[in-house]
Amino acid sequence: MSNSNPKVLSIILGGGKGTRLYPLTKERSKPAVPFGGKHRIVDIPISNCINSGFKQIYILTQFNSASLHMHISHGYSFDSFSRGFVEILAAEQTFEHSGWYEGTADAVRKNFVHFKIQKPTHYIILSGDQLYKMDLKKFLDKHIESGSEISIATTAVTREDATGFGIMKVDKNNRIVEFMEKPAASLDISDWKIPKETRTSDMAQNKEYLASMGIYIFNAKVMEEVLDNEYTDFGKEIIPSAIRTRKVSSYIYNGYWEDIGTIKSFYEANLDLTTITPKFNFYDEDNPIYTHSRNLPPSKMNNAVMNSATASEGCVITDATIRDSMIGLRSIIESGTYLDGVICMGSDFYETEEEKAENLKLGRPNIGVGKNCRIKKTIIDKNARIGDNCSIGHSGKPLSDGDHGLFYVADDIIIIPKNTIIPEGTII
């Protein structure tokens, strides 16, 4: 198949243990972490692929992948005429290799046996923990037009932010000539500034360096060749090596892009969706973010006050005050409760009246948030039970990062893990 009629295989890297998002990744893989009230993080790259016309998608993962499998199987199915699919490839033992994925490049290498069957002309590699909308078809067209063997999506960053990224040095034709991983703030890299010939009018003046977004397009044969070694990681090994011997180009993306791989960035990106003009637009009918359709009833607000807040389907909120918060699927919030800066991920199911009666006998709260609670700057994971008269985040005492038994703390944000029971009257 020629470049005039390319066949693209999309590969979404599911990441490792997701330690930076722990405890949200305690019982699920990073791509399966709920996001935006009703979606999962993995819905972002999948939707970018589908909206760009790339409908053959593999997701590579190896940790806690059960909930991800369920989400993908319920959410993504294509008709037999489109030849589209979304499939998960978990680490597996074969006669050739018996270990886990050792890194991003190793994960792709170990799955060539599955990829080659599709006979792609190009591979596009995407990360499973980034928030952005990109026309990947435009990226591919630019790659083919440039005659490049590999193209890397880049975004302009300030010198201050450059310390956290792999930085690309490009010539006036956008060809990458050098790569540097996380340059120290004290290092003089002024000769790495974006050439004026490649700057665009919508690029902020103080953003003078190009950072890799971890999104790559490879000509199929080239990717097989550059992975014919023992290297395990794309960003640290494969890309720097390829720049020396291959034609590698930069594709500059000027839209919103955020790594949501830490608790702080995840929390801030979610709450930004509740603002009047969010940086990430879920309200784009031409480029929707797809997910598992659950056929839930509309949310019911019984005398509730909500300000800069969103509520997904199936919620029942009674006489509560909610501000700067995101309320997820099937959330039950009882009267007199006040939420401020809270991500409530909701529940996987509703409890029956019989189950609620059993909870009462056992002295266990129902699923959701009970009466007269005050909760601030907190992530409440799915199926949590918070009893009446609880106060979370209002103690005024600084909390150290880490495991505190019933809850975790990261970057001053309290996390109530999935399925946790917070007894009535608890103060955190």
N, C-alpha and C positions, 0 to 999 in steps of 0.2 A: 504494500500500500504506500503510495507516494505522499510527499508533504502536502500536495494539493488536496488530498483526502485523508487526513491523519486519523489514526485510531489511538485514542488516549486512554491509558489506564491510570486511575487515581488511587494513590496509596496514602491512607491517613495513619500517621504514627500515633499509637495510643499511649505511648510513654511508659515509664517504669512504674515503680510503686506509688508514685504521686505523693511523696513524703511532704512536699511543701503545702499540699492541700489537706494533710491529715488534720483532724479525724474524718473529714468528709470522704476520704478514700479508704477508710478502715474496712468497709464491707463492699466497696465497689471500685471499679477502675476509674481513672481520672476522666476519660471521655464520658462516663455514665453519670457524673455528678450533675444533679439538677441545676438548671440555670434559667433565669428569667421567669420563674413562676411555674411554667408548664413544659419547658424544654429540657434537654440535656446538652452538655457542652459539645458533644459530638455532632449534634444537629447543625452546628454552624458550618464546619467544613463540608459536611455532606450536602447541605443546601447550596453552598457556593458551587460545588461540582454540578449538581442537578440544574441550577439556574444558568450555568455556563454550557449546558448540553453534554456534560461528561457524566455518563450514567453507568459506567462500569467501575465500581468502587470497592476497594478492599480496605479493611481496618485491621491493623496489626496490634495485637495486645497479648499480655500474658499474666496479668495480675487481676484477681477478683472479677473475672469477666462474665459471671452469670447474669447480672442485671443488665449489662450491656447487650448480651445475646438476646435477652427478652425484649429489650427496647427496640433493637434493630429488627427482630423478626416480626414484632407487632407494628412497627412504624413504616417500614420500607418494602414495598413490593411493586414490581413493574409488570406491565402486560407482556405477553410472549412475543409481541412484534417489535418491541423496543430493544430487546436483548440487554436490557439494563439489569443491574443487580447491586446490592450492598451486602457484602459478606465479611464476616470476621474470621481472621486467621490467627488463632492462638498458637503459642509456641508448642511444637509437637516433636516427638522423638521419631527419627527415621534411621535407616541403616547408615546414612551419611553423617548425621549429627544427632547428638542426644541431649544437648544442653539447652538452657534458656537463651533467649536473645541477649547478646552481650552489649548491644547498643543499636542505634537507629540503622546504621548501614548493615550490621549483622542480621537484623530482623528482615530487611529487604532481601539480602543475599540468600537467606535460608528459605525464602518463599519463591525464588525464581521458578521452581518447578511448577508452581501454580500460575504465575504470571505469564510465562512463555506460551502457555496453551492459548491465551487470548490473542497472541500475535500483535502486540501493540507496536506502533511506530514511535510513540512517546510515553514516558512516565511523568506524572506530576506527583511530587511528594509534598504532603501537607501535614501540619501539626494538629494534634487533637486538643490543644488547650489555648487557642487564640480566638479573639473576637474581632471580626472584620467582615466586610462584604467586598469581594473582588470579582470582576469579570475575568474569569480564568481563560476564557476563549480569546480575549484581547491579549492576555499574557502569552498564550500559545502563538497567536498570529505574529506578535512582535519577535518571539523566539525564532520562528521559521524565517521571517523576513530578514533577520540579522545574520542568518547563516551560522548561528551559534550551535555548539554541541551541548552546552549546558547553560541555562539561564537561572539567575537567582533573583527572587523578588526582594527589593530593598526599600527601606523607608528612611527619609531624612531625619536625623536626630541632632541635638545640640552636643557640644563638646562634653558637657557635664553628663549627659545620658549615654554618651559613647562608651563610658567605662563598663557598662553592663551588656554590651553587644559585641558580636563579631563585626568588625568594620572593614568595608571594602574600599580600595583605591581604584578608581576608574579613569580611563583616558577620555578624550573628547567624543569618542564613538560609543561610550558606555561599556567598553570591554573592561573586565576586571583584570587588573595587573598585579595586585597584591591583596593579601588578607591578613588582618591582625585580630587576635582574640582578646577582647576586653582590655583595651589600652589603659594603663594607669593614668590617673589625673595629672600626674607630674610630667608625663611624657609629651614631648613636642611632636604633634602629628599635623602641623599646619599644612604640610605638603600633601596631606590626604584629603583636603577639602574638595567638595564637589566642583568639577570644572564648570565654568560659566556656560559653556556650550551645552551642557546637559541639564542645567537647572531649568525648572519650569516656573511660570509666573505665579502659580498658586503655592509655591514652596516658601515657608516662613524664612525670613532673612537669617534668624539666629540658628537655623538648622543647617549646618554646613558639612555634615558627614553622613555617609550612607551605611546603614546597619542592615545586616541580613535578617530577613523575617523568618528564615527557616522554611521557606517555600521554594521548591526547585522544579524545573522542567529539564528532563534529560532526553536526548535522542536514545531510543531503546538500546541500540547496539553499544552506544557509548557507556550507558549505565552498567551494562554487563561487563564491559572492559574495565571500568574504573573500580568495580567491586571485585575484580579478580585478584584478591590479595587478602591479608589478614586484618585490614583496618576495620574498626567496629563502629565508628561514629562519622556521620556526614559532616557536621559543623566543624569538628576539631581535626579530622584527618582527610576524609575524601575530598572535600571542597578545596582546602589549601593545596593539596597535592595536584588536583585537576587543574587549578589555575596556572600551574607551572607548565603544563603540557597540552592543555586543551583550549579551545576558544570558549571562554566563559564570559557571559554578558550579564549586566545588571538591568533589571526591569524596575523602574522607580514607581512606587505606589504612593500616592499622596492622600489617600483616604484614611479614615479612622482605623487604627489597629492597636490592639491591646493584648498583651500576654496575661491570661487570667489563671496562671499556674500557682499563685500564692493566695493565702487566705485574705490578705489585705487587698490585693488587686481584684480578686473574685468578689469580695464584699463591696468594694467601691464601684465596680462595673455593674453589679446588680442594682445597687441603689441609684446609680445614674439613670437607669431605665425609668425611674419614677419621676424624673424631672420634666419640666415643660418641654424642653427640646433636648432629648437624649442624644449622646454622641453616636450611639448605635441605634439604627432605625428598624424596629420590628414592624412598623406600619407602612411597609412598602409592598403594595400588591403585585408589582411586577417581579419582585425578587423576594418571595416569602421565605421564612425560615420554617422548614417542614419539621414535623414531629409525629409521635404516636397519637392518633385520634382516639379519644377515650369515651366519647358520647355521654359526657356528664351534663347535668342540668346547669342552668345559669346560677351564678352566685346570688345569695340572698342576704340583703343588708337590713337587719331589723333595728331601725333607729341608730345606725352606726354613723360615726363622723370619720371621714377619710380625707386626708389632705396630702398631696404628693405621694400617693400610694396606688398600687395596682393589686387586683385580686383575680386570680385565675378561676377556672370553672369549678363549680361544685362546692363553693365555700358557704358557710353559714356564720355570719358575724352579727352578734346581738349586742346592742347598746354599748359598743366599745369605741374608743378613740384611737385612730391609727394615723400616724404621720411619718413621712419619709421612710416608708416600709414596703416590702414586697410580700404578698400573701399567696402561697402556692396552692396547688390542687387539693380540694376536699378539706381545707382548713376549717376547724371549728373554733371560734373565739367567743368566749362567754362575756356576760354583762359586767360592766365596771372596769374592764381591762384597758390598759393604756400601753400602746406599743410605739416606740420611737427609734427609728434606725434599725429595724428588725427585718431579717430575711427569714420568713416562716415557710419552710419547704412543703408543708402540708402532710398528706397521708396517702398511703397506697390503697386504703379501703375505708369504708364506713363501718362503724360498730352498730350492731343491732340493739334493740331495747333489752333483750336477754343478756347480751354481753355487758351492757352498761350496768344492769342489775348485779351481775357477777362481780364487776369492778367494785361496786359499792360494798358488797359483802367482804371483799378482800382488802378494802381500804385503799384501792388503787384508783388514781384519777382516770377519767376518760381520755381518749386520744384528743389532742388539741391543747388549747390554752384555757385554763379555768377562769373563775370569776375573780374580779378585783386584783388582777395581777398588774405589776408595773415592770416592763421589760425594755431595756435600752441597749443599743449597739451589740446585738446578739444575732447569731445564726442558729435557728432551731431546725435541726435536720428532721427527716421524715419519721412519722409515727411516734414522735415524742409525746409524752404525757406530762403536762405541767399542771399541778394542782392549784386549788384556789389560794388567793392571798399570797402569791409568791412575788418576790422582788429580785430582779436580775439586772445587774449593771448599775444599780443606784446606791451601792454601799459607800461610794466615795473612796474606798481603799484601793490602792494600786494592786493589780494582780500580776503575778509573774507568769511568763509564757510556759506552757506545758500542761500536763495532765493533773487535774484537781479532783479526780474521782468522778463526780457526777457531770463534770464539764471540763472543757479545755479552754485555754486562752492562747491566742496568737495575735501579735501586734495590737494588743489592748482590745481585741474583739473576742467576746465570749462565744463559744460553740457548744451547743447542747447536742451530743451525738445522736445518731439514728436509734430509735426504740428506747431512749432513756426515759426513766420515770423520775420526775422531780416532785417530791412529796409536798403536800399542802403546807403553806407557811414558810417555805424555804427562802432564805436570803443569801444571794450570791453577790 
